[in-house]
Amino acid sequence: MTRYLKDFKKVKALAEKLEKLQSVSKLDTQNEKEAWTLAHSFADIEESIQKINKDLFPRLISSDESEINDILLEIGEEYRHLLYHINDPKFFKYLSDK
């Protein structure tokens, strides 16, 4: 699985590209650039997805019963991390609006 946002240079390049979009930059605050929040969120989401896919799912499938609960808890923590990075950017607030 390819990591597209593995290093800071790639995250920075994405943030600089996103900063040019009015739909993103209009969400900036005095202390926080939305483009950087999005780029950082994408990088962390990518990392968590890779961990789940390459580490946790294979362990879950090959584990014996005594390990399953611990692995499920680890998956849950990665899901928590994903939810944080989905909900953190203002750009995607409509996803959680009810």
MOPAC internal coordinates of N, CA, C and O (Angstrom, degrees):
PM7 1SCF
backbone

  N    0.0000 0     0.00 0     0.00 0    0    0    0
  C    1.4597 1     0.00 0     0.00 0    1    0    0
  C    1.5271 1   108.70 1     0.00 0    2    1    0
  O    1.2310 1   120.52 1   -56.85 1    3    2    1
  N    1.2854 1   116.60 1   123.15 1    3    2    1
  C    1.4581 1   122.33 1  -177.73 1    5    3    2
  C    1.5205 1   110.56 1   -77.32 1    6    5    3
  O    1.2310 1   120.97 1   -45.39 1    7    6    5
  N    1.3295 1   115.75 1   134.61 1    7    6    5
  C    1.4650 1   121.04 1   172.25 1    9    7    6
  C    1.5223 1   107.92 1   -99.79 1   10    9    7
  O    1.2310 1   120.51 1   -63.46 1   11   10    9
  N    1.3025 1   116.62 1   116.54 1   11   10    9
  C    1.4506 1   121.85 1  -177.93 1   13   11   10
  C    1.5233 1   112.83 1   -85.78 1   14   13   11
  O    1.2310 1   120.25 1   154.03 1   15   14   13
  N    1.3117 1   117.13 1   -25.97 1   15   14   13
  C    1.4659 1   121.72 1  -176.11 1   17   15   14
  C    1.5206 1   110.85 1  -118.70 1   18   17   15
  O    1.2310 1   120.98 1  -135.64 1   19   18   17
  N    1.3096 1   115.73 1    44.36 1   19   18   17
  C    1.4597 1   121.10 1  -173.60 1   21   19   18
  C    1.5313 1   113.02 1   -74.12 1   22   21   19
  O    1.2310 1   120.18 1   149.08 1   23   22   21
  N    1.3097 1   117.26 1   -30.92 1   23   22   21
  C    1.4692 1   118.12 1  -176.61 1   25   23   22
  C    1.5290 1   111.06 1  -123.48 1   26   25   23
  O    1.2310 1   121.71 1   -15.26 1   27   26   25
  N    1.3149 1   114.32 1   164.74 1   27   26   25
  C    1.4657 1   121.46 1  -174.80 1   29   27   26
  C    1.5211 1   112.23 1   -60.04 1   30   29   27
  O    1.2310 1   119.88 1   143.04 1   31   30   29
  N    1.3216 1   117.83 1   -36.96 1   31   30   29
  C    1.4649 1   120.23 1  -178.67 1   33   31   30
  C    1.5280 1   111.48 1   -59.97 1   34   33   31
  O    1.2310 1   120.41 1   141.03 1   35   34   33
  N    1.3141 1   116.82 1   -38.97 1   35   34   33
  C    1.4631 1   120.72 1  -179.98 1   37   35   34
  C    1.5216 1   111.21 1   -72.75 1   38   37   35
  O    1.2310 1   120.42 1   140.71 1   39   38   37
  N    1.3222 1   116.80 1   -39.29 1   39   38   37
  C    1.4708 1   120.64 1   176.68 1   41   39   38
  C    1.5256 1   109.13 1   -63.86 1   42   41   39
  O    1.2310 1   120.42 1   136.28 1   43   42   41
  N    1.3231 1   116.80 1   -43.72 1   43   42   41
  C    1.4678 1   121.26 1   179.08 1   45   43   42
  C    1.5247 1   110.93 1   -61.65 1   46   45   43
  O    1.2310 1   120.23 1   135.24 1   47   46   45
  N    1.3243 1   117.17 1   -44.76 1   47   46   45
  C    1.4657 1   120.61 1   179.57 1   49   47   46
  C    1.5303 1   111.08 1   -61.12 1   50   49   47
  O    1.2310 1   120.64 1   138.87 1   51   50   49
  N    1.3271 1   116.39 1   -41.13 1   51   50   49
  C    1.4671 1   119.62 1   177.76 1   53   51   50
  C    1.5239 1   110.65 1   -65.77 1   54   53   51
  O    1.2310 1   120.19 1   134.99 1   55   54   53
  N    1.3245 1   117.23 1   -45.01 1   55   54   53
  C    1.4717 1   120.41 1   179.66 1   57   55   54
  C    1.5267 1   110.68 1   -59.63 1   58   57   55
  O    1.2310 1   120.27 1   138.48 1   59   58   57
  N    1.3119 1   117.10 1   -41.52 1   59   58   57
  C    1.4696 1   120.27 1   179.58 1   61   59   58
  C    1.5242 1   111.33 1   -65.63 1   62   61   59
  O    1.2310 1   120.30 1   144.91 1   63   62   61
  N    1.3106 1   117.03 1   -35.09 1   63   62   61
  C    1.4705 1   120.99 1   176.54 1   65   63   62
  C    1.5328 1   110.08 1   -67.99 1   66   65   63
  O    1.2310 1   120.63 1   136.09 1   67   66   65
  N    1.3314 1   116.39 1   -43.91 1   67   66   65
  C    1.4639 1   121.16 1  -179.21 1   69   67   66
  C    1.5260 1   112.40 1   -67.66 1   70   69   67
  O    1.2310 1   120.33 1   148.64 1   71   70   69
  N    1.3395 1   116.97 1   -31.36 1   71   70   69
  C    1.4763 1   120.95 1   179.51 1   73   71   70
  C    1.5279 1   112.02 1   -60.10 1   74   73   71
  O    1.2310 1   120.29 1   154.60 1   75   74   73
  N    1.3092 1   117.06 1   -25.40 1   75   74   73
  C    1.4639 1   121.55 1  -177.41 1   77   75   74
  C    1.5294 1   112.51 1   -77.57 1   78   77   75
  O    1.2310 1   120.46 1   167.22 1   79   78   77
  N    1.3257 1   116.72 1   -12.78 1   79   78   77
  C    1.4588 1   120.47 1  -179.54 1   81   79   78
  C    1.5255 1   110.58 1   -86.56 1   82   81   79
  O    1.2310 1   120.67 1   -55.05 1   83   82   81
  N    1.2977 1   116.33 1   124.95 1   83   82   81
  C    1.4660 1   120.68 1   179.73 1   85   83   82
  C    1.5201 1   111.01 1   -62.83 1   86   85   83
  O    1.2310 1   120.53 1   145.30 1   87   86   85
  N    1.3274 1   116.58 1   -34.70 1   87   86   85
  C    1.4707 1   120.35 1   179.83 1   89   87   86
  C    1.5244 1   111.71 1   -64.74 1   90   89   87
  O    1.2310 1   120.19 1   157.32 1   91   90   89
  N    1.3146 1   117.23 1   -22.68 1   91   90   89
  C    1.4669 1   121.86 1   177.18 1   93   91   90
  C    1.5278 1   110.03 1   -93.96 1   94   93   91
  O    1.2310 1   120.09 1   129.42 1   95   94   93
  N    1.3264 1   117.43 1   -50.58 1   95   94   93
  C    1.4727 1   120.87 1  -174.36 1   97   95   94
  C    1.5270 1   112.91 1   -65.18 1   98   97   95
  O    1.2310 1   120.01 1   154.94 1   99   98   97
  N    1.3268 1   117.59 1   -25.06 1   99   98   97
  C    1.4670 1   119.10 1   178.46 1  101   99   98
  C    1.5335 1   111.95 1   -65.84 1  102  101   99
  O    1.2310 1   120.24 1   165.16 1  103  102  101
  N    1.3197 1   117.15 1   -14.84 1  103  102  101
  C    1.4679 1   122.05 1  -179.99 1  105  103  102
  C    1.5256 1   112.79 1   -93.92 1  106  105  103
  O    1.2310 1   120.44 1  -178.35 1  107  106  105
  N    1.3345 1   116.76 1     1.65 1  107  106  105
  C    1.4648 1   120.85 1   178.50 1  109  107  106
  C    1.5196 1   110.90 1   -63.27 1  110  109  107
  O    1.2310 1   121.23 1   -31.37 1  111  110  109
  N    1.3221 1   115.26 1   148.63 1  111  110  109
  C    1.4571 1   121.35 1   170.14 1  113  111  110
  C    1.5269 1   107.13 1  -116.49 1  114  113  111
  O    1.2310 1   121.19 1    -3.70 1  115  114  113
  N    1.3008 1   115.33 1   176.30 1  115  114  113
  C    1.4637 1   119.73 1   179.50 1  117  115  114
  C    1.5317 1   111.09 1   -60.40 1  118  117  115
  O    1.2310 1   120.38 1   146.48 1  119  118  117
  N    1.3170 1   116.87 1   -33.52 1  119  118  117
  C    1.4640 1   121.21 1  -174.89 1  121  119  118
  C    1.5222 1   114.70 1  -101.98 1  122  121  119
  O    1.2310 1   119.91 1   170.36 1  123  122  121
  N    1.3267 1   117.78 1    -9.64 1  123  122  121
  C    1.4639 1   118.56 1  -172.31 1  125  123  122
  C    1.5222 1   111.85 1  -146.23 1  126  125  123
  O    1.2310 1   121.44 1   -50.10 1  127  126  125
  N    1.3090 1   114.84 1   129.90 1  127  126  125
  C    1.4634 1   121.98 1   175.62 1  129  127  126
  C    1.5312 1   108.41 1   -91.63 1  130  129  127
  O    1.2310 1   120.68 1   -57.53 1  131  130  129
  N    1.3067 1   116.31 1   122.47 1  131  130  129
  C    1.4617 1   120.82 1  -177.79 1  133  131  130
  C    1.5278 1   111.88 1   -61.01 1  134  133  131
  O    1.2310 1   120.21 1   145.95 1  135  134  133
  N    1.3081 1   117.21 1   -34.05 1  135  134  133
  C    1.4714 1   120.14 1   179.52 1  137  135  134
  C    1.5234 1   111.06 1   -60.47 1  138  137  135
  O    1.2310 1   120.70 1   139.91 1  139  138  137
  N    1.3180 1   116.27 1   -40.09 1  139  138  137
  C    1.4679 1   120.23 1   179.06 1  141  139  138
  C    1.5217 1   111.34 1   -71.62 1  142  141  139
  O    1.2310 1   120.45 1   143.36 1  143  142  141
  N    1.3134 1   116.75 1   -36.64 1  143  142  141
  C    1.4672 1   119.82 1   175.68 1  145  143  142
  C    1.5224 1   110.02 1   -61.57 1  146  145  143
  O    1.2310 1   120.50 1   134.78 1  147  146  145
  N    1.3233 1   116.65 1   -45.22 1  147  146  145
  C    1.4668 1   120.60 1   179.12 1  149  147  146
  C    1.5303 1   111.57 1   -62.93 1  150  149  147
  O    1.2310 1   120.42 1   131.91 1  151  150  149
  N    1.3209 1   116.80 1   -48.09 1  151  150  149
  C    1.4672 1   120.31 1  -177.77 1  153  151  150
  C    1.5250 1   110.83 1   -61.59 1  154  153  151
  O    1.2310 1   120.67 1   136.44 1  155  154  153
  N    1.3295 1   116.33 1   -43.56 1  155  154  153
  C    1.4729 1   120.42 1   178.28 1  157  155  154
  C    1.5312 1   110.34 1   -64.09 1  158  157  155
  O    1.2310 1   120.41 1   137.51 1  159  158  157
  N    1.3151 1   116.83 1   -42.49 1  159  158  157
  C    1.4642 1   120.61 1   178.86 1  161  159  158
  C    1.5191 1   111.23 1   -61.58 1  162  161  159
  O    1.2310 1   120.60 1   135.57 1  163  162  161
  N    1.3294 1   116.46 1   -44.43 1  163  162  161
  C    1.4618 1   119.70 1   178.76 1  165  163  162
  C    1.5238 1   111.34 1   -60.88 1  166  165  163
  O    1.2310 1   120.47 1   138.52 1  167  166  165
  N    1.3257 1   116.72 1   -41.48 1  167  166  165
  C    1.4666 1   120.40 1   179.76 1  169  167  166
  C    1.5268 1   110.96 1   -63.72 1  170  169  167
  O    1.2310 1   120.35 1   136.25 1  171  170  169
  N    1.3191 1   116.94 1   -43.75 1  171  170  169
  C    1.4631 1   120.07 1  -179.93 1  173  171  170
  C    1.5264 1   111.88 1   -69.45 1  174  173  171
  O    1.2310 1   120.33 1   142.94 1  175  174  173
  N    1.3264 1   116.98 1   -37.06 1  175  174  173
  C    1.4635 1   120.63 1   176.81 1  177  175  174
  C    1.5286 1   109.61 1   -63.50 1  178  177  175
  O    1.2310 1   120.94 1   135.10 1  179  178  177
  N    1.3036 1   115.81 1   -44.90 1  179  178  177
  C    1.4597 1   120.02 1   178.86 1  181  179  178
  C    1.5293 1   111.14 1   -59.36 1  182  181  179
  O    1.2310 1   120.56 1   136.87 1  183  182  181
  N    1.3272 1   116.54 1   -43.13 1  183  182  181
  C    1.4651 1   121.17 1   179.60 1  185  183  182
  C    1.5312 1   111.17 1   -63.54 1  186  185  183
  O    1.2310 1   120.05 1   135.34 1  187  186  185
  N    1.3282 1   117.51 1   -44.66 1  187  186  185
  C    1.4619 1   120.89 1   179.65 1  189  187  186
  C    1.5241 1   112.01 1   -65.00 1  190  189  187
  O    1.2310 1   120.65 1   137.68 1  191  190  189
  N    1.3168 1   116.37 1   -42.32 1  191  190  189
  C    1.4630 1   119.70 1   178.98 1  193  191  190
  C    1.5214 1   110.12 1   -61.47 1  194  193  191
  O    1.2310 1   120.76 1   138.01 1  195  194  193
  N    1.3125 1   116.15 1   -41.99 1  195  194  193
  C    1.4587 1   119.28 1   178.80 1  197  195  194
  C    1.5308 1   111.12 1   -64.12 1  198  197  195
  O    1.2310 1   120.46 1   137.76 1  199  198  197
  N    1.3199 1   116.72 1   -42.24 1  199  198  197
  C    1.4672 1   119.69 1   178.84 1  201  199  198
  C    1.5265 1   110.90 1   -61.99 1  202  201  199
  O    1.2310 1   120.40 1   136.05 1  203  202  201
  N    1.3250 1   116.84 1   -43.95 1  203  202  201
  C    1.4621 1   120.64 1   179.19 1  205  203  202
  C    1.5276 1   110.25 1   -62.52 1  206  205  203
  O    1.2310 1   120.80 1   133.06 1  207  206  205
  N    1.3124 1   116.07 1   -46.94 1  207  206  205
  C    1.4544 1   121.09 1  -174.75 1  209  207  206
  C    1.5320 1   113.49 1   -72.26 1  210  209  207
  O    1.2310 1   120.31 1   137.87 1  211  210  209
  N    1.3198 1   117.02 1   -42.13 1  211  210  209
  C    1.4679 1   119.95 1  -174.08 1  213  211  210
  C    1.5204 1   114.00 1   -91.66 1  214  213  211
  O    1.2310 1   120.18 1   158.34 1  215  214  213
  N    1.3250 1   117.26 1   -21.66 1  215  214  213
  C    1.4648 1   120.00 1  -175.96 1  217  215  214
  C    1.5249 1   112.86 1  -117.22 1  218  217  215
  O    1.2310 1   120.66 1   122.20 1  219  218  217
  N    1.3230 1   116.35 1   -57.80 1  219  218  217
  C    1.4614 1   119.47 1  -169.88 1  221  219  218
  C    1.5270 1   113.46 1   -73.16 1  222  221  219
  O    1.2310 1   119.23 1   135.06 1  223  222  221
  N    1.3252 1   119.07 1   -44.94 1  223  222  221
  C    1.4645 1   119.68 1   178.47 1  225  223  222
  C    1.5275 1   111.66 1   -62.67 1  226  225  223
  O    1.2310 1   119.12 1   133.75 1  227  226  225
  N    1.3322 1   119.28 1   -46.25 1  227  226  225
  C    1.4700 1   118.05 1   176.86 1  229  227  226
  C    1.5253 1   113.06 1   -59.83 1  230  229  227
  O    1.2310 1   120.43 1   139.80 1  231  230  229
  N    1.3354 1   116.78 1   -40.20 1  231  230  229
  C    1.4622 1   119.65 1   177.06 1  233  231  230
  C    1.5158 1   111.40 1   -63.78 1  234  233  231
  O    1.2310 1   120.44 1   138.66 1  235  234  233
  N    1.3263 1   116.76 1   -41.34 1  235  234  233
  C    1.4637 1   121.28 1   179.68 1  237  235  234
  C    1.5305 1   110.58 1   -61.22 1  238  237  235
  O    1.2310 1   120.63 1   135.04 1  239  238  237
  N    1.2972 1   116.40 1   -44.96 1  239  238  237
  C    1.4625 1   121.13 1  -177.51 1  241  239  238
  C    1.5267 1   111.59 1   -66.92 1  242  241  239
  O    1.2310 1   120.30 1   142.34 1  243  242  241
  N    1.3315 1   117.03 1   -37.66 1  243  242  241
  C    1.4703 1   119.56 1  -175.19 1  245  243  242
  C    1.5276 1   113.63 1   -95.17 1  246  245  243
  O    1.2310 1   119.84 1   179.41 1  247  246  245
  N    1.3187 1   117.92 1    -0.59 1  247  246  245
  C    1.4605 1   120.57 1  -175.12 1  249  247  246
  C    1.5254 1   112.18 1   -79.16 1  250  249  247
  O    1.2310 1   122.40 1   -19.63 1  251  250  249
  N    1.3169 1   113.01 1   160.37 1  251  250  249
  C    1.4637 1   117.01 1   171.82 1  253  251  250
  C    1.5310 1   107.65 1   -94.41 1  254  253  251
  O    1.2310 1   120.67 1    -6.78 1  255  254  253
  N    1.3050 1   116.32 1   173.22 1  255  254  253
  C    1.4657 1   121.06 1  -173.38 1  257  255  254
  C    1.5186 1   113.59 1   -57.55 1  258  257  255
  O    1.2310 1   119.78 1   148.41 1  259  258  257
  N    1.3129 1   118.02 1   -31.59 1  259  258  257
  C    1.4642 1   120.47 1  -176.73 1  261  259  258
  C    1.5312 1   112.58 1   -69.56 1  262  261  259
  O    1.2310 1   119.66 1   160.97 1  263  262  261
  N    1.3245 1   118.25 1   -19.03 1  263  262  261
  C    1.4713 1   121.95 1  -177.38 1  265  263  262
  C    1.5253 1   113.46 1  -101.38 1  266  265  263
  O    1.2310 1   120.25 1   163.20 1  267  266  265
  N    1.3136 1   117.13 1   -16.80 1  267  266  265
  C    1.4661 1   120.77 1  -170.93 1  269  267  266
  C    1.5292 1   112.55 1   -58.97 1  270  269  267
  O    1.2310 1   119.66 1   134.52 1  271  270  269
  N    1.3130 1   118.26 1   -45.48 1  271  270  269
  C    1.4652 1   120.38 1  -177.10 1  273  271  270
  C    1.5243 1   111.24 1   -60.56 1  274  273  271
  O    1.2310 1   119.90 1   136.37 1  275  274  273
  N    1.3281 1   117.79 1   -43.63 1  275  274  273
  C    1.4644 1   120.89 1   179.19 1  277  275  274
  C    1.5236 1   111.62 1   -62.85 1  278  277  275
  O    1.2310 1   120.54 1   139.96 1  279  278  277
  N    1.3139 1   116.57 1   -40.04 1  279  278  277
  C    1.4660 1   120.47 1   179.60 1  281  279  278
  C    1.5258 1   110.31 1   -68.08 1  282  281  279
  O    1.2310 1   120.24 1   140.34 1  283  282  281
  N    1.3216 1   117.15 1   -39.66 1  283  282  281
  C    1.4696 1   120.26 1   176.13 1  285  283  282
  C    1.5236 1   111.37 1   -60.73 1  286  285  283
  O    1.2310 1   120.40 1   140.54 1  287  286  285
  N    1.3202 1   116.83 1   -39.46 1  287  286  285
  C    1.4669 1   120.18 1   177.11 1  289  287  286
  C    1.5304 1   111.38 1   -65.09 1  290  289  287
  O    1.2310 1   120.51 1   141.08 1  291  290  289
  N    1.3240 1   116.63 1   -38.92 1  291  290  289
  C    1.4681 1   120.17 1   176.30 1  293  291  290
  C    1.5297 1   111.09 1   -63.84 1  294  293  291
  O    1.2310 1   120.54 1   138.41 1  295  294  293
  N    1.3198 1   116.58 1   -41.59 1  295  294  293
  C    1.4598 1   120.57 1   176.68 1  297  295  294
  C    1.5262 1   109.94 1   -62.24 1  298  297  295
  O    1.2310 1   120.52 1   137.56 1  299  298  297
  N    1.3224 1   116.61 1   -42.44 1  299  298  297
  C    1.4622 1   120.83 1   177.80 1  301  299  298
  C    1.5178 1   112.05 1   -59.28 1  302  301  299
  O    1.2310 1   120.05 1   140.25 1  303  302  301
  N    1.3233 1   117.51 1   -39.75 1  303  302  301
  C    1.4656 1   120.39 1   179.02 1  305  303  302
  C    1.5296 1   111.01 1   -67.39 1  306  305  303
  O    1.2310 1   120.43 1   143.45 1  307  306  305
  N    1.3087 1   116.78 1   -36.55 1  307  306  305
  C    1.4706 1   119.24 1   175.51 1  309  307  306
  C    1.5244 1   110.15 1   -67.49 1  310  309  307
  O    1.2310 1   120.16 1   141.12 1  311  310  309
  N    1.3301 1   117.30 1   -38.88 1  311  310  309
  C    1.4631 1   120.62 1   175.73 1  313  311  310
  C    1.5304 1   110.74 1   -61.81 1  314  313  311
  O    1.2310 1   120.29 1   139.67 1  315  314  313
  N    1.3288 1   117.06 1   -40.33 1  315  314  313
  C    1.4725 1   121.29 1   177.46 1  317  315  314
  C    1.5310 1   109.40 1   -60.30 1  318  317  315
  O    1.2310 1   121.19 1   136.52 1  319  318  317
  N    1.3217 1   115.33 1   -43.48 1  319  318  317
  C    1.4632 1   120.99 1   179.40 1  321  319  318
  C    1.5314 1   110.32 1   -62.95 1  322  321  319
  O    1.2310 1   120.38 1   137.33 1  323  322  321
  N    1.3228 1   116.88 1   -42.67 1  323  322  321
  C    1.4608 1   120.93 1   177.41 1  325  323  322
  C    1.5331 1   110.93 1   -61.35 1  326  325  323
  O    1.2310 1   120.57 1   133.65 1  327  326  325
  N    1.3148 1   116.51 1   -46.35 1  327  326  325
  C    1.4700 1   119.91 1  -179.86 1  329  327  326
  C    1.5239 1   111.61 1   -60.34 1  330  329  327
  O    1.2310 1   120.77 1   139.53 1  331  330  329
  N    1.3234 1   116.14 1   -40.47 1  331  330  329
  C    1.4658 1   119.16 1   177.75 1  333  331  330
  C    1.5318 1   110.02 1   -58.24 1  334  333  331
  O    1.2310 1   120.73 1   132.71 1  335  334  333
  N    1.3285 1   116.21 1   -47.29 1  335  334  333
  C    1.4617 1   119.68 1  -175.70 1  337  335  334
  C    1.5232 1   113.10 1   -78.09 1  338  337  335
  O    1.2310 1   119.62 1   165.83 1  339  338  337
  N    1.2852 1   118.33 1   -14.17 1  339  338  337
  C    1.4640 1   121.44 1   170.75 1  341  339  338
  C    1.5289 1   109.21 1   -80.31 1  342  341  339
  O    1.2310 1   120.68 1   140.33 1  343  342  341
  N    1.3317 1   116.31 1   -39.67 1  343  342  341
  C    1.4674 1   120.96 1  -175.75 1  345  343  342
  C    1.5210 1   114.15 1   -86.87 1  346  345  343
  O    1.2310 1   119.56 1   161.71 1  347  346  345
  N    1.3272 1   118.44 1   -18.29 1  347  346  345
  C    1.4652 1   121.08 1  -176.21 1  349  347  346
  C    1.5338 1   113.42 1   -67.50 1  350  349  347
  O    1.2310 1   118.42 1   132.29 1  351  350  349
  N    1.3177 1   120.62 1   -47.71 1  351  350  349
  C    1.4669 1   119.32 1  -179.42 1  353  351  350
  C    1.5196 1   111.88 1   -66.66 1  354  353  351
  O    1.2310 1   121.02 1   -42.28 1  355  354  353
  N    1.3111 1   115.66 1   137.72 1  355  354  353
  C    1.4647 1   119.98 1   176.26 1  357  355  354
  C    1.5248 1   110.73 1   -66.47 1  358  357  355
  O    1.2310 1   120.71 1   150.07 1  359  358  357
  N    1.3268 1   116.25 1   -29.93 1  359  358  357
  C    1.4552 1   121.43 1  -176.52 1  361  359  358
  C    1.5267 1   112.13 1   -56.45 1  362  361  359
  O    1.2310 1   120.29 1   146.80 1  363  362  361
  N    1.3214 1   117.06 1   -33.20 1  363  362  361
  C    1.4592 1   121.24 1  -177.57 1  365  363  362
  C    1.5283 1   113.57 1  -104.57 1  366  365  363
  O    1.2310 1   119.60 1  -160.32 1  367  366  365
  N    1.3244 1   118.36 1    19.68 1  367  366  365
  C    1.4692 1   121.00 1  -179.50 1  369  367  366
  C    1.5190 1   112.70 1   -59.23 1  370  369  367
  O    1.2310 1   120.05 1   151.56 1  371  370  369
  N    1.3125 1   117.50 1   -28.44 1  371  370  369
  C    1.4706 1   120.57 1   179.96 1  373  371  370
  C    1.5294 1   111.74 1   -61.54 1  374  373  371
  O    1.2310 1   120.14 1   159.08 1  375  374  373
  N    1.3308 1   117.33 1   -20.92 1  375  374  373
  C    1.4598 1   120.11 1   179.04 1  377  375  374
  C    1.5174 1   112.25 1   -67.46 1  378  377  375
  O    1.2310 1   120.47 1   149.54 1  379  378  377
  N    1.3173 1   116.71 1   -30.46 1  379  378  377
  C    1.4640 1   119.67 1  -177.67 1  381  379  378
  C    1.5258 1   112.62 1  -105.63 1  382  381  379
  O    1.2310 1   120.16 1   177.09 1  383  382  381
  N    1.3248 1   117.31 1    -2.91 1  383  382  381
  C    1.4758 1   119.45 1   175.40 1  385  383  382
  C    1.5132 1   109.16 1   -68.22 1  386  385  383
  O    1.2310 1   121.80 1   -42.41 1  387  386  385
  N    1.3332 1   114.17 1   137.59 1  387  386  385
  C    1.4614 1   118.52 1  -179.35 1  389  387  386
  C    1.4869 1   110.92 1  -115.24 1  390  389  387
  O    1.2310 1   120.10 1   180.00 1  391  390  389

